[in-house]
Amino acid sequence: MFDVTKPRPPPVFFGWQVVGAAFAIAVFAWGIGFYGPPIFLEALHRSRGWSASLISAAITAHFLFGALVVANLARLHRVFGLPAVTRAGALLTAFGLLGWALAREPWQLFAITPLSGAGWAATSGAALNAMVSPWFVRRRPAALAMAFNGASMGGVIFSPLWVALIAGLGFQWAGIAVALAMTAVLWLLTGRYLAPTPASLGLLPDGDASAAARPQGRRGRADAAPLEHPWRDRRFGTLALAASLGLFAQIGLISQLFSLLVPPLGAAGAGAAMGFATACAIFGRTVLGMVMRPDTDRRVVAALNVTLQACGSVALILAAGDSIPFLLLGCTLFGLGLGNVTSLPPLIAQLEFTPDDVQHAVALVTALSQATYAFAPATFGLLRQAGQMAGPAPHAGSSPLLFAAAALIQLLSAGAAMLGREPAPAGFG
């Protein structure tokens, strides 16, 4: 007899399982901490009678506390370890969510935002990078992209899910159910996938068999001027301004968009529209990643991306609150640029700074962007209120002043990106 036993396929590199865990964590983190507050705004406005500007100010506090924790997240990871901080983030998110759902007075809402903001920080962008980076060097861009797709899926899943749960169970029980599910899932994933390290499993990054198999890819321009004084550097200043303005408009519009879509589309339709916009974000980021070449002028791409979003804001103005085709067109154009606003700044930095300066520049840009967009929900809430005070809108969902402000800020972001433009070196890889 012949031995027809087939050889076992090689085991899947554990790092990709970590990416899967990070993807799932991102779904909950963004679904609760990012896409949840705009829907909470509508639920609290309807059930408590609180003004949109007041609830928007609480959303701002939520993001601002998150920015403060992000600034210290690396130190927390060093002192307490990634698994402990991630589990603490899950618990803080759960308690913060319960606070949003159970608040009976506005002061209670503001008192709980440090918890929800800290939980968001410990499980979102910088945390995902800390989860994935130890496992990948050469293939880190692909691994991070897969993990961050969980953020977009958080919007696709949770935007309509929140609407259905709140309609069926009420905000209180919906908050309790999601808090329990999130805590259980993140607790298990953290212990199974975040506790091991490459060294503890005897593995090398990227699943390579030896260190010699890991070629060092270029991560910046060796011929670029060093970033000695960021605040005086035109490259850094224009990049930080473009990223901050783009995210300010994006977060501000997202914070109000759901409740503005409810009058013409209904709660279920508004949730579906928000989910569709996030699905467009996944599509837009995937297509751009496929077509972008190493020598592409990424500042031009960034400018075109926010200009596309500005066109979406104009379409929402033209909708005048009740034109379904223009509403859907606006959500589509705005959604196509959602993911790229956060992913393009690091790619621009890669082409414009030395290898030693890239990470420093990206960290500073991220910190400034977060500090800026933390005030976007409150600002756009005031713009919405000012538009209503200026005169009765033809329809409850119409807010031309808010959408016009978003379009203007998006065009300013495009201008800032182009202002720092310089030719990319031919053949850069």
C-alpha positions in Angstrom: 0.0 0.0 0.0 1.1 3.5 -0.7 1.1 6.2 2.0 -1.4 8.7 0.7 -1.4 10.8 3.8 -1.2 14.5 2.8 1.2 16.8 4.5 -0.4 19.1 7.0 -0.8 22.7 5.8 1.5 25.1 7.6 -0.2 26.7 10.6 -1.6 30.2 10.3 0.8 32.8 11.7 -0.6 33.8 15.1 -0.1 37.4 14.2 -3.0 37.2 11.8 -5.2 35.8 14.6 -4.2 38.9 16.6 -5.3 41.0 13.6 -8.7 39.2 13.7 -9.0 39.9 17.4 -8.1 43.6 16.9 -10.7 43.7 14.1 -13.4 42.5 16.5 -12.3 44.9 19.2 -12.4 47.8 16.7 -16.0 46.8 15.8 -17.1 47.3 19.4 -14.9 50.3 20.1 -16.1 52.4 17.1 -19.6 51.0 17.3 -20.0 52.3 20.8 -17.5 55.1 21.3 -17.6 56.7 17.8 -20.8 55.8 16.0 -22.8 55.5 19.1 -22.8 59.1 20.4 -24.6 60.6 17.3 -27.4 58.1 17.9 -27.4 58.7 21.6 -27.9 62.4 20.8 -31.2 61.6 19.1 -32.3 59.2 21.8 -31.6 61.6 24.6 -33.0 64.6 22.8 -36.3 62.8 22.2 -36.6 61.1 25.6 -35.1 63.8 27.9 -35.9 66.9 25.9 -32.3 68.1 26.2 -31.0 70.4 23.5 -28.8 69.1 20.7 -26.1 71.6 21.6 -26.0 70.4 25.2 -25.7 66.7 24.2 -23.2 67.7 21.6 -21.1 69.3 24.3 -21.1 66.0 26.2 -19.9 64.2 23.0 -17.1 66.8 22.8 -16.1 66.0 26.4 -16.2 62.3 25.6 -13.7 62.8 22.7 -11.5 65.3 24.6 -11.0 62.9 27.6 -10.2 60.2 25.0 -7.5 62.5 23.5 -6.0 63.0 27.0 -5.8 59.2 27.6 -4.3 58.6 24.1 -1.4 60.9 25.0 -0.5 58.6 27.9 -1.5 55.3 26.4 2.0 54.1 25.6 3.1 54.7 29.2 0.0 52.9 30.5 0.9 49.9 28.3 4.5 49.9 29.6 3.4 50.0 33.2 0.4 47.8 33.3 0.7 45.8 30.0 -1.5 45.7 26.9 -4.0 43.1 28.1 -4.7 44.8 31.4 -5.2 48.2 29.8 -7.4 46.7 27.1 -9.6 45.0 29.6 -9.8 48.1 31.7 -10.9 49.9 28.6 -13.7 47.4 28.0 -14.9 48.0 31.6 -14.7 51.8 31.3 -16.6 51.7 28.0 -19.3 49.5 29.6 -19.7 51.8 32.6 -19.6 54.9 30.4 -22.3 53.4 28.1 -24.5 52.7 31.1 -24.0 56.3 32.2 -25.2 57.6 28.8 -28.2 55.3 28.9 -29.2 55.9 32.5 -28.5 59.7 32.9 -31.5 61.6 34.2 -29.8 65.0 34.5 -27.4 66.8 32.2 -24.7 66.9 34.9 -24.8 63.1 35.1 -24.1 62.9 31.4 -21.0 65.1 31.8 -19.9 63.2 34.8 -19.8 59.9 32.9 -17.9 61.2 29.8 -14.4 60.7 31.4 -15.2 56.9 31.7 -16.6 56.6 28.1 -13.8 58.7 26.7 -11.1 56.7 28.5 -12.6 53.4 27.4 -12.8 54.7 23.8 -9.1 55.7 23.9 -7.9 52.3 25.4 -9.6 50.3 22.6 -9.4 52.5 19.5 -6.8 53.7 17.1 -3.5 53.9 19.1 -4.5 50.8 21.0 -5.1 48.8 17.8 -1.6 49.8 16.6 -0.1 48.6 19.9 -1.9 45.2 19.4 -0.8 44.6 15.8 2.6 46.3 15.5 4.7 43.7 17.6 3.6 41.0 15.1 4.4 42.7 11.8 7.3 44.7 10.3 7.3 44.1 6.6 3.5 43.4 6.3 2.4 45.9 9.0 0.5 48.2 6.5 -1.7 45.3 5.4 -2.2 44.1 8.9 -3.2 47.5 10.3 -5.5 48.1 7.3 -7.3 44.8 8.1 -7.6 45.7 11.8 -8.8 49.2 11.1 -11.5 47.8 8.8 -13.2 46.7 12.0 -13.7 50.4 12.7 -15.7 50.8 9.6 -17.6 47.6 10.2 -18.5 49.1 13.6 -20.4 51.7 11.8 -22.0 49.3 9.3 -23.2 47.0 12.1 -23.9 49.3 15.0 -25.6 52.3 13.3 -28.7 50.3 12.4 -28.3 48.0 15.4 -28.5 50.8 17.9 -31.7 52.1 16.2 -33.3 48.7 16.4 -32.3 48.0 20.0 -33.4 51.4 21.3 -36.7 51.1 19.4 -37.3 47.6 20.7 -35.8 47.7 24.2 -35.5 51.4 25.1 -32.1 53.2 25.5 -31.6 51.8 29.0 -31.9 48.1 28.2 -30.2 48.5 24.9 -27.2 50.1 26.7 -27.1 47.2 29.3 -27.3 44.5 26.6 -24.5 46.0 24.5 -22.3 46.7 27.5 -22.5 43.1 28.7 -21.9 41.7 25.2 -18.9 44.0 24.6 -17.3 43.2 28.0 -17.6 39.5 27.6 -16.2 39.5 24.0 -13.3 41.8 24.7 -12.4 40.1 27.9 -12.1 36.7 26.2 -10.3 38.1 23.1 -7.8 39.9 25.2 -6.8 36.9 27.2 -6.6 34.6 24.2 -4.9 36.8 21.6 -3.4 39.9 23.3 -1.6 38.2 26.2 0.9 36.2 24.0 3.8 38.0 22.4 6.0 36.9 19.5 8.8 36.1 22.0 6.6 34.1 24.3 5.6 31.9 21.3 9.1 31.7 19.8 8.0 33.5 16.7 9.4 36.3 14.6 7.4 39.2 13.1 5.6 38.5 9.9 6.0 34.8 10.6 9.5 34.7 9.1 11.7 31.7 9.7 14.8 33.8 10.5 15.8 37.4 11.0 17.7 37.3 7.7 14.3 36.8 5.9 13.1 40.2 7.0 14.3 42.8 4.5 14.0 46.3 5.8 11.6 48.3 3.7 12.0 52.0 3.3 9.8 54.0 5.6 10.6 57.5 4.6 12.8 59.7 2.5 16.5 59.4 3.3 17.1 62.6 1.4 14.4 64.7 3.1 15.3 67.6 5.5 15.1 66.5 9.1 12.1 67.6 11.1 14.1 69.7 13.7 11.4 72.3 14.4 7.9 70.9 13.6 6.1 74.2 14.3 8.3 76.0 11.7 8.2 73.3 9.1 5.9 74.0 6.2 5.5 70.2 5.4 4.4 69.4 9.0 2.3 72.5 9.5 0.3 72.1 6.3 -0.1 68.3 6.9 -1.3 68.9 10.5 -3.7 71.6 9.4 -5.1 69.6 6.6 -5.7 66.5 8.8 -7.1 68.6 11.6 -9.6 70.5 9.4 -10.6 67.3 7.5 -11.3 65.4 10.8 -13.0 68.4 12.4 -15.5 68.6 9.5 -16.0 64.8 9.4 -16.6 64.3 13.1 -18.8 67.4 13.4 -21.0 66.3 10.6 -21.2 62.7 11.8 -22.2 63.8 15.2 -25.3 65.5 13.8 -26.1 63.6 10.6 -28.2 60.8 12.1 -30.6 63.1 13.9 -30.9 65.3 10.8 -31.7 62.3 8.7 -34.5 61.0 11.0 -37.2 63.5 9.9 -37.0 62.7 6.2 -36.0 59.0 6.4 -37.3 57.8 9.8 -35.1 56.3 12.5 -34.6 53.0 10.7 -33.9 54.7 7.4 -31.4 57.1 9.1 -29.6 54.2 10.7 -29.4 52.4 7.4 -28.1 55.6 5.7 -25.4 56.0 8.3 -24.4 52.3 7.8 -24.4 52.8 4.1 -22.0 55.8 4.4 -19.7 53.7 6.5 -19.8 50.8 3.9 -18.8 53.4 1.3 -15.8 54.3 3.5 -14.7 50.6 3.4 -15.1 50.6 -0.4 -13.3 54.0 -0.8 -10.3 53.0 1.3 -10.0 49.6 -0.4 -10.1 51.0 -3.9 -7.7 53.8 -3.1 -5.3 51.3 -1.6 -5.5 49.2 -4.8 -4.9 52.0 -7.3 -2.4 54.2 -5.4 1.2 53.8 -6.7 4.4 54.4 -4.6 5.1 57.6 -6.6 1.5 59.0 -6.4 1.3 62.6 -5.2 -0.5 61.8 -2.0 -1.3 65.4 -1.1 -3.3 65.7 -4.4 -5.1 62.5 -3.4 -5.9 63.9 0.1 -7.1 67.2 -1.4 -9.4 65.3 -3.9 -10.7 63.1 -1.1 -11.9 66.0 1.1 -13.2 67.8 -2.0 -15.3 64.8 -2.7 -16.7 65.0 0.8 -17.3 68.7 0.3 -19.4 67.8 -2.8 -21.4 65.5 -0.5 -22.0 68.4 1.9 -23.3 70.5 -1.0 -25.6 67.6 -2.0 -27.0 67.6 1.5 -27.7 71.3 1.2 -29.5 70.8 -2.1 -31.6 68.1 -0.5 -33.3 70.8 1.5 -34.2 68.3 4.1 -36.6 66.1 2.1 -35.0 65.1 -1.3 -34.2 61.5 -0.9 -32.0 61.2 -4.0 -29.8 64.2 -2.9 -29.7 62.9 0.7 -28.4 59.5 -0.5 -26.0 61.2 -2.9 -24.6 63.3 -0.1 -24.2 60.3 2.2 -22.4 58.4 -0.6 -19.9 61.1 -1.5 -19.2 61.9 2.2 -18.9 58.2 3.0 -16.4 57.5 0.2 -13.8 59.7 1.9 -14.5 58.7 5.5 -11.7 56.1 5.9 -9.1 57.9 3.8 -9.1 61.1 6.0 -7.4 59.1 8.7 -5.2 56.8 6.5 -3.7 59.4 4.1 -1.7 61.6 6.6 0.7 58.7 7.5 1.2 57.9 3.9 2.0 61.6 3.1 4.5 61.6 6.0 6.1 58.6 4.6 7.0 60.5 1.4 8.0 63.8 3.0 10.1 63.0 6.1 13.2 61.0 6.9 12.8 57.4 8.3 13.6 58.7 11.8 11.1 61.5 11.7 8.1 59.7 10.2 6.7 58.2 13.4 7.3 61.5 15.3 5.5 63.5 12.6 2.6 61.1 12.5 2.2 61.1 16.3 2.2 64.9 16.5 -0.4 65.1 13.6 -2.6 62.5 15.3 -2.5 64.3 18.6 -3.3 67.7 17.1 -6.1 66.2 15.0 -7.7 64.5 18.1 -7.4 67.7 20.2 -9.1 69.6 17.3 -12.0 67.2 16.5 -12.9 66.8 20.1 -14.6 70.2 19.8 -16.3 69.4 16.5 -19.6 67.9 17.9 -20.2 70.9 20.2 -19.3 73.4 17.4 -21.6 71.8 14.9 -24.3 71.5 17.5 -24.1 75.3 18.0 -24.1 75.8 14.2 -27.3 73.7 14.0 -28.9 75.7 16.7 -27.9 79.0 15.1 -29.4 77.9 11.8 -32.7 77.1 13.5 -32.7 80.4 15.3 -32.0 82.3 12.1 -35.4 81.2 10.7 -37.6 78.1 10.5 -36.3 75.5 8.1 -38.7 74.3 5.5 -38.2 70.8 6.9 -37.0 69.5 10.3 -34.1 67.8 8.7 -32.8 70.8 6.8 -29.7 72.5 8.2 -28.0 74.4 5.3 -25.7 76.4 7.6 -24.3 73.3 9.2 -23.7 71.6 5.8 -22.3 74.8 4.3 -19.8 75.1 7.2 -18.7 71.5 6.7 -18.2 72.1 2.9 -16.1 75.2 3.6 -13.9 73.5 6.2 -13.4 70.5 3.9 -12.3 72.8 1.1 -9.9 74.6 3.5 -8.4 71.2 4.3 -7.9 70.5 0.6 -6.2 73.9 0.3 -3.9 73.2 3.2 -2.9 69.8 1.7 -2.0 71.5 -1.6 -0.2 74.3 0.1 2.5 72.0 1.3 2.8 70.0 -1.9 6.2 69.1 -3.3 7.2 66.7 -6.0 7.6 63.1 -4.8 10.9 61.4 -5.7 10.5 59.2 -8.8 10.6 55.5 -8.1 10.1 55.8 -4.3 9.0 52.5 -2.8 
